[in-house]
Amino acid sequence: SADLKLLEEATISVCKSLVEKNPRTGNLGSLIKVFLSRTKELKISAECQNHLFIWQAHNALFIICCLLKVFISRMSEEELQLHFTYEDKT
């Protein structure tokens, strides 16, 4: 629990920056897409005893959890909805 507190303190500025920029960049959605793509490879990875995809999926999920904690604690439901309804304008 103490390690988690240290991690939160060390990453709060990065998380705040992502929260501010995400409606324009869609980075949270990109991270979720990376996580989902890695989960498709987990079964094969486990069968081959290749831990690379397992580590990548674990790390992506951990980062998503940390970011969502910051998102939820700092914004309203309407603001949250903006972050999950990003559409690429290009």
Secondary structure, 3 states (H helix, E strand, C coil): CHHHHHHHHHHHHHHHHHHHHHHHHCHHHHHHHHHHHHHCCHHHHHHCCCCHHHHHHHHHHHHHHHHHHHHHHHCCHHHHHHHHCCCCCC
